[in-house]
């Protein structure tokens, strides 16, 4: 599905250096402000650092994935106030680690919106009373939920190769670690059929190709930082040889010293003949298409 540029040529020219992306074929990139108006009928992908991504569908449904904002050193200051996100219709959490889960319960309560996550993680969340069960619906790999009805966005849970421990304070304030279920990635299938694969935290695994063959994602949000997730070189191999999406957006890098991988390394490893076009976002920027 072709993406149509929305901004002036100067903004598109800035994208042209990303893995050889021709400006005429790039989605539009613009700085995100808290009060920026939404273009009706368009899709927005807003990155806020680490794995925190807000997707607004063509039909206006707003889905927040892996919200770590208030203490995230890369999140722009205005978005550390969770109200700046606007009304959320659903929250997705790929696994229980703090840098993906931290602000999800508060956002779920604030918006009276479900926090979808791995079945084991949400079982723990409900059992501990972090969220009521109705705000912590459970589903798992190969499962699909359609929280907005049959014509709205669909959310598919797929495998991720990682771990998922939930660190939380007990009623006495003592730090505890609880089972967080198994990590997942999410494929968000929009009303127009465009599919965005948020890969969560993951290493390389062979079934990435199977997932790509089954779901045919158009865009991947792919971790590149290394240490806990794929390196830029590994992520490039996955994009080029296994998934072959139209667009790849690097995430999960640069927030802590061990996440050394960079978009420049990722783009270089993808090379000029990659099937995907790498788009580098800065925290607080969004794609509009």
N, C-alpha and C positions, 0 to 999 in steps of 0.2 A: 504494500500500500504506500504510494508516494506521500511524502510530507511536504507541505507547501510553506515556503518562507513567508514570514510575517513582518520582518523588520527591514530597516534600511540596509543598503549594501554594505555600509561600514561595519555593521554588527555581523553580517554574514562573512565578511572578509576575515574577521577575527577567527572564525571557525575553520577557514579553509586550510589552516596549517595542521589541523587534527587528522593524522593518518592520511594526508593527501585528500581531504574532503573538498570537492568542488563547492564553492559558495552557492552555486545555483541549485544544488541538491540537498543542502543542509537544512535541518529544522531551524526555526528561528530561536535565537538566544537573546535574553534580555535580563538585566538586573531585576531582582525581586524586591519589592517593597511591601511592607505589611498591608498597605491599603491599595495595592495595585489592582485595578479592575480586571475581572476575568472576561476573556473574549468568549461569547456564547458559542457553543458548538465545537470548541477547540479542546484539545487535551493539553494539560500542563503537567510537567514533571519537575518538581522543585527539590533540589538537594540541599540539605542543611548540615552536612558534615557527617563523617563516619558512614553509617548505613541508613541514616534518617532521610526518608524520602516521602514527600507528599504528592500524591497523584490526584488530579482532578479530571474526571472523565468527560467525554463530550456531552453527556447528559447532565453534568453538574454534580455527580457524586464525588465526595472527597474522601480519600483513603490515605491514612497515615501509616507508614511502615517503619518499624524499629525506631521509635522516638526516644532519642537521647539528646536532649536539648539544653536543659538548664545548667548542667555542669560540663557540657561538651566544649572543649576549648576552641573548636572550629566553628561552632554555631554563631551566626551573627547576633549581636547584642539584642536587637529588637525581637528576635525569635526566642530568646530565653524567657520571655513572657509568653506562656503557652496560649494565651488568648489571641496572640498575633496570628496563629494558624487559622483562625476563623472556625466556623462550624465544621466538625468532622462527622462523617456518616459511619465510618468503620475504622478500627485500628487493627493492624496486622503485626504480629511479633514472630520473628523467625525462630528465636530460641531465648533462653532465660538469662543470658549474660547481661550484666548491668548496662553495657554500652548499646544494648538493643531494647531492653525492657524498661529502663529506668523511669521514664515519664509516661509509660503506657497506662498504668492504672489510674493516674490522675486525669489523663485525657479521657479515658473511658467514662469516669464519673462525671467529669465536667460537661461532656457532650451527651451523656446517656447513650453512648454508642458501644456496640459490642467490640471486645478485644479478641479477635480470632488468633489462635495459636496452637502449637502442638498439643495433642490431647493430654499427654502426661504433664506438661507444664501448666495448662489451665486447670487440671485436676488439683494440682498443688496450690495454685492461686486461689481457687474456691475453698479448698479445705482450710487454708490458713486465714481465710476471711479477707484477703487482700482485695478481692472483688466478689460481689455476689455471683452465683452461678449463671444467672441470666446475662451478665456482662462478660462472661468468660466461656463462650461456647467452644466445644472441643471438636476438632477433626484432625485427620492425619494424612500421610502421604498417599497419593492417588485420589484423595477425596476432593470434592468440589462443593463450594457453597455459593448460593446466589442470594445474598442478603437483601437485594433490592428488587427481587422478583425476576421472572423469566426474561424480561427485556433489558435488565440492568447488567452492570458488570458482574462477571463470574470470577471466583477466586479458586485457583487450583493449588493444592499443596504437593510439593515434590521433594525429592531427597536432597539433603545437604550433608556433607561429610565434615562433621565438627562434633562438639559436645554441647551440653545444655544443663548447667547447674544454676539453681536459683539461690543467690545469696540474699538473705533477708534477716531483719532483726526480730527476735521473738518478743513476746509480751513484756519481758523483763529488760528489753533493750540489748540482749546479747546477740552477737553476730552468729548466724546459723547458715548452714548450706543444706538445701532441700533438693529432691529430684526435680529436674526441669524437663522431663520427657526427652524426645529425640528432636534434634534440630530439623528444620525444613527450609525450603525456599518457596516462594509464591510466584505463580504466574497469574497476573491480573489481565483478564480478557475483557476488553472494553466493549461498549455497545456496538461499535463499528467493526469489531473483529480484531483490532490491533492488540497484540499481546506483548506485555512487558514482564520479563522474568527478573524478579528481585532474587538474587541467589543467596542472600543472607551471608553467613560466614561459612566458607567451604574450602576444602582442599579439592584436588582433582580426583574424579572417579569416572570409571568407564561409562556408566549409565547416563552421564551428561549427554552423550550422543543419542541414546534412546529417548530421553526426555525431549531433546530437540526434535527428533523425528516424530514424536507423538504430538507435541503441542505447537511446533513451528513458531517459536517466539520471534517477534520482529525486533525487539530491543532487549538487551540484557543490562542489568545493573550489577556489575561484577567486582568482587573484592580483589585488590591487587597489592595490598600492603606487605604481604609476606608474614613470616613468623607464626601467626595463628591462622592465616588464610593463604591463598595462592600468592606466589610472587608475580610480578608483571610478566615475566617470561612464560610462566605456567598459564597465566590467564590468557595471554596472547595465543598460545597453542590451543587452548580450549575454544577460544572464539574462532580461530582460523580453521581448525581441523575437526571440531566436534559439534559446535552449535551453529556456526555460520549465520548469525543474525544480520539484519540490515544495519543496526546501530549498536554500539557498545559504550556504556558510560562507566568509567572507573569509580569505585567507591571504596571505603574502608582502608584509608591510607592517611598517614601524616598526623594522626591525633596523638599518638604516643611514640617515643623514640624507636621502638622495635618495628613499627609499621613503616619500613623504609622505602617501600616501593613507590614509584612516582608515575603519573600519567605519561610523562615523556618517555620513560623506559617501556611502558606498556605500548605506546604508539610505535616506538622504534621496533619492538619485537613483533608487532603485528605486520609491519612492513607495508610497502606500497601496493601489494597485490592482494591484500586482505579482502575477504568477502564483506566485511563489516566496515563501517565508518566510525572511528573513535571520536567521541564528543567529550571534551573536558569541560566540566562545570566547576565553578568556584562555589563554596558554600554560600547560599543565599541567591544563587542564580537558578533560573528555570528555563526549560525548553517549552515552547508553545507551538503546537502544530495541529 
